[in-house]
Amino acid sequence: MAQLWINETEVEIEDGSKIVDAIEEAGVPIGCSNGVCGTCEIQVTEGMENLSELNDEEKDLGMEGNKRLGCQCDIKSGTVKITF
């Protein structure tokens, strides 16, 4: 099980699964769920290497550095800490 920390709250998630349901439950707004609108932008403060690579939708919206779209991320394993 991977650990996702969302604004100081820990959520366990199956390795290799999407984080969208966990972040939506924590209050991250999810608009389109397909990477087009950008409302679910998150800041990864730790563990970027434990997330899937940037996809084309994220690149099209200019995600770089520690910015990601929550609806597009898979957590591979380990610990990831995010804020929104």
Summary of the structure (lengths in Angstrom):
residues: 84
radius of gyration: 11.2
end to end distance: 22.6
largest distance: 30.6
contacts: 250
relative contact order: 0.32
helix: 21%
strand: 35%
